[in-house]
Amino acid sequence: MSTVPQAGGAPVDGVPPLLARILDDAALVSPGPRVGMADVLDTHLDVRAGEYGDLVGALVVPVSRLQEFVAELVKRRPAAPVPITLSVDTGLGGVPKALSLTTSRAALLTTGTVEMPAPHDVDSVWLERVTEFVPDDVVAVVEPRRPDADGSADWIAGVRRVVGHGCRPKLRCGGDRAGAFPGVTDVSRFLAVVAAAGRSFTASIGLQGAVRHVDPDTGFDHHGWLNLMVAVTRALRAVPPAAAGGPDDGGPSGAEVPGSEPPAEASVEPPPELVEAVRGALDATDADALAAEVADVDQATAARVRAHLSSFGSTAPADQGAEMARLGLV
């Protein structure tokens, strides 16, 4: 780890607040063959205890594998409860039972968020069901379904409905097909919506590198987590704090950020200039230039950025930590 102060007023030898607990471990929900629970859990615990442990947030656990996860965790008896995010893959009806199980194992794990895909026609009725099943002390993360085509008005309307209802929207950044990777237009509009509305969001798997690149094996265009962080920073600088509502939580700390209630759906359509403010950051491929911009973020801006960018998923958090170190960010 770096021994000099970092972006956002980090203490010497510490992880900058801008990056603290930003990496969610998404190994259990990654596309491809089913991975072994024991191996994933051992790797996760090793990373948490290692050099980049302060960068690691929650382990994303599918509801369908929760009992298997708990059984393996019991065998290991971690020194402190392991933060997890429940990923709903069994329908909303399974959420209460899953949360009951996690509550009964509070000495082993903590559940701060429950994330779920929304139906194609997500509406207020379905969102009300979400609030019925997810208690107030747990953040509901909702992923509006996005068509493969870039620039979908229906998708961004779904994002606005999720935001207006007070849930945290999720941006899926990739998958096992080209269409699972949103284009720059869609990501720009998504970021503009959440910045204008004053809401936080979660970015899912697909951000496997710091900067935008083309995977040589698949030919897929990948977004970079560093691009996303700079894009959020630029978007928030274009929106004065008083112009946006308060995020649903204070990022990694969970502290409430002052602000008004989430705006109504009709009021959070982002202006074109706000959308354009983030496009350049998403298109950039110069890692050193992007890292320098992040390193220049002051403490107040870092707090705003993390109040909006709650976390992003990675199937290899240790690799992302090593890249952050290489770029001089930790």
N, C-alpha and C positions, 0 to 999 in steps of 0.2 A: 504494500500500500504506500501511497505517496505520503511524505512527511511535511508537506507544505499545505497551507490553507487552500481550500478548493471552492468551487462555485457555491454560492448560497451561504457563505460564512461557516464552512465546516470547521470543526476543531482540528488541531494538529493530530495527525495519525488517525483521524476519523473518516467515515464515509460522508461525503457531502449530503446535506439534507435533500438536495435535488434528486439524489439517487438512493436514498435509504429505503430498503424494503420494496424496491421498484420491480424486482424480478419474481413473477409467479412461476412456479414449476409446473409446466403443462405436460410433463412426460406421459401421464396416464390418459390424457385426452388427445394425444397426437394422432394424426392419420397413419394408417398402416396397420401392420400386425399387432395383435394384443400383446402388451408388454407385461412382464412378470411383476407382481406387486412387491415381492420381497426385494428384488433388485432395485426397483424404483425408490422404495422407501429407504433402503440402505444408502443409495447414492444421495438422496435428498438430505438425509441426516448428516452425511459426511460433508456436503457442501455447506449446510447451515453451521457446522462446527469449524469450517475451514476459513481460509484467507478471505473469501468473498461472502462470508455468512451474513454480514450486515446489509448486503444488497438483496438478499432473498426474502420474499414475502411469504405468500401462502402456497401450499401444495394443492393443486386442483384435483379433486377426487370426484369421479362420477358417482351418482347416487346408487347406480346398479352395482358398484364395487365397494360400497361403504363398509359393509360388514366384513368383507375380506380385508380391507384396509385396517379396520379396528383390530381384527384378530392379529395381524402382523405387528401392529403398534403395541399391543399388549405384551407381545414377546420381547420387545425391545425396551419398554419402560423408559422413555426419554426423560431427561432431567427436567425439562420444562414442556408444557403443552405445545403441540405442533399446530401452528395456524393453518387452517385449510379453507378452501372455497369449495362449496358443494356445487357440482355441475349436474343440472337436472336432465337426465336422459331417460327417465321413466314416467314423465308426465307430472303435472303440478300436484296431483293427488298423493304422490309419494313424498312430498316435501315435509309435512308434519311428522311423519314417522322417522324420516331421516334426521330431522332436527332433534327429535326426542332422543334418538340414539346418541347423537353428538353431545347433547346436554348431559346425558347419563355418564359420559366419559370425559367430563371436564378436566380431570387430572391429566389426561393424555392429549387432548386436542381442544382447539377453540375454532369456532365457525363465525367469521365476520361477514361473509357474503354468500349469497346463493345466486347462481347465474343460470339462465335458461334461454332457449331459443323462443322467439315469438312466432305466432302463426303468420302466414302471408298477409292476412287481413287484420293485423293487430288493431284492436279498438279499445275503447274505455271499459267495455264489459270484461274483456279478457284481462286487462290491466287491473281491474278491481279484484278479480280472482287472485292475482298475484299478491296483492296487499292483504288478502284474507289468509293466504297460506304462509307468507313470510312475515315474521314478527317485526315490530318497530326497531328492535335493537340489532337487526340483521339487515344489511344492505341488499336490496333486490337489484340484480344486474340482468338486463334484458337485451337480447340480441335480435333486432329486427332483421328479418330475412331479406337478403339483397340478391337481386337477379344478377346473372353473369354480366349483362350489359352495363357499361359505365353510364352514369348520368341518369339513373332512374328517379323520376319524381315521386313514385309511390314509395320507394325505399326511404328517401329522405323525409317524406311525410310521416312514415312510421317512426323514424328517429325523433321527429318533433313530438309525436304523440307520447312516446316513452318519456322524453324529457319533461313535457308538460304535466305528466302524471306524477312526477317526482321520483321515477326510477332512474338508475344509472344505466345509460346505454353502453352497449358493447360493440366495438369495432373489430370484426374478424379480418385479419390481415393476410390470410393465406390458407392453404389446404393442399389437397392432392390433385387439384386440377387448376388450369390457368384462370378459369372464371372465379375461383375462390379468392383471388387476389384483387382487391378493389383498385380501380384506376385512380390516378391523381385527382380527377374531377370529383369522384365520390368522396375520397378522403378529405379533400379541401372543404367540401360542403359539410361533411360530418363535423369536422373540427370547428368550422365557423358556427354551426348550430349550437354546439355545446358551449363555446366561448361566449356567444351572444346571450345564451340563456343562463350562464353562470352555473353550469352543471359539471360534475366530474364524469369521467368515462374510463372504461377498461379496454385495453387493446389485447386481442387474443393472439394465438400462435400465428406465425408467419414472419415475424420480425427476427430472423435468424442471423442478422448481421447489423453492423452499425449504420451502414449507408445503403442507399438504393443500388441494386445490382441485378444482373441477369444470371440466373442459375445455369451454369454450363451444361449440366446434365438434363435439365427439363426444359430450359428455355423460358422459364417463368420469370416475370419481373417482380422482384422482391422489394418491398419498402424496407427502410432501415429505422431502427429505434432511435438513432440519433437524428435522422430527418424528422421523425415524429415529434421528438422533444423540442427541436428548434421551431417546428411549425406551430406547436402549441404556444411557445414563448412569443412568437411573432403575433399570433392571433390575439393573445391576451394583451399585448402592448397596444394593439389596435382598438381594444375595448377597455375604456377606463373602468376601474373597479366599481364605481357607483352605478355604471350603466348596466351591469349584469346582476342577476340574482345570486344568492349565496349557494355555493356547492353543497351537495348533500352531506359531505363530510369534509374534513380538513386533510385529505390525502392520507399519507402514512401514519400521521399522528392521531387521526380521528377527531381532532379538535374542530369545533364548529367555526366556520368562517363567517363573519358578519355579512348580512345581506338580506334581501327580501325573499319572499316565497317564490318558488319557480313560476315563471311567467306563463300565461296561457299559451296554448299551442299556436294560435294565430300570430302571436307577437314575437316568435323566435325564428322566423325566417331570416337567414343571415343576409346582410347587404352584400352586393357583388364585390365591393372593395375589400370586405373582410375575407371573402373567399380567396381573392387574389393575393392577399397578404401572406397566405401560407403556401401557395403553389410553388414559389421559388425554393422554399425549404424542402419540399417533398421531392422536387426534381433534382436537387443537388447531389453530386457524387464525390465531392471533395471532403473526405473525412476529417482532415486536419482543420479545414476552415470551419466546419460545423462544430467540431470539438472546441475550437477557440471561442466560438459564439456561446456555447454552453458554459465554458469556464468563466466567461465574463458576466454571467448572470449574478445579480446581487441577491441578498438574503430575502428581501421583500418579494422580488420577482420569482425566486425559487419557491417560496411558499405558495404563491398564486399558481405556478405551474403544477406543483404536486397536488394542490387542491382540485385540479382539473384532470390531470393525468394520474389516475390512482395507481396503475401498475400496467405492465405488459407481460404476456405469457411467453415463456421460452421452454423448449424441450431440453436445453442444455445450459442452465444458469451459470455454471462454472465457466463455460466458454465465453459467455457474455461478460462475466466479471473480468476475465483475462483481457478481453478486448477493451473494456473500459480502462483498465490499468495501462494497456499499451498506448491508448490515446491520451493518457495523463489526466483522466477524469477522477480516478481514485488513487 
